[in-house]
Amino acid sequence: MGPPGSAILLTLVAIAVGAWLYFKPPSSVGDQSLQKYMGFEAGIESVVLRNCAPPGCAAVYLTPAAGRKSLDAVPAAVSLSAQLAEQGLECYIVLAGEPIADAVKRARGIRRPVVFDPNGDWGRDSGIEKTPYWIVWRTGGKVRLRSDEPVTAADVASALR
């Protein structure tokens, strides 16, 4: 005798839905205040990436100290940042997982505004598990695009529509 088939089926469906909810990436970016480096003369200021200007923002999340793949993605990140700046959209290059002093040295070579996430807290809260990672969100933090591969300015613009 045992439980009816429908009870077993409903239990399996509930487990599947629970697993999907547990493992899916967050639908919004983290709300931590990070340090933004604008350049040698400008110094460092604090910024909350979630609160970007309308219609939204993009970020390229890099961990240069962890491997060659992030270092190889820097030119694509700089290019995307420049293209989006021409369109009036913010694009952050986020350097993560290294002390701020080392990240500032790297940022000077990038010559674009850079944000530091030394402990990777923003990345974890945003659902970023590996780098390089491209992410686009609307003002307020709702994620519209996630990618392990480089995205174009057109991809970002269409995600923000």
C-alpha positions, 0 to 999 in steps of 0.5 A: 500500500504506500502513498498514492502516485499523485502524492509522490508526483507532487513531492517530486515536483515540489523538490524540483521547484525548490531546487530551481529556486535555490540554484537560480542566480539572483534577479538583482545586483548587490547593493554594497557601496564599492570604491570607484577609481576615476583616475590618478588626479580624481582619486577614489569615491564611493558608489552603489552600482544598483543605483545607476542612472536610468535606464540602467548599467552594465558591468564587466566583472574581472578577477585579474589576480586569479587567472589569465582569462580575466586579463585577456578580457580587459581589452573587450571590457575597455572597448565596451565601456567606451562604446557605452559611454558614447551612448550615455550608458554607464559601464563599470569595470569591476576588479575583484579578489585583490587588495585595493593597492594592487587593483589601483595599479591595474586600474591605471593601465585600464584608463577607464573608471574602475570599481573595486570589489576586494572581497568579492561580496558584490559579485556573490550577492549578484550571482557571479560565480566565475570571471570574466562575467558580463552583467546588465541591469536596469536602474534599481538593480533588476538584472536583464542580461548575464553572460560568460562571453563578451557582449556588444553595446547593441546587446546591452542596449537591447537588454535595457529596452 
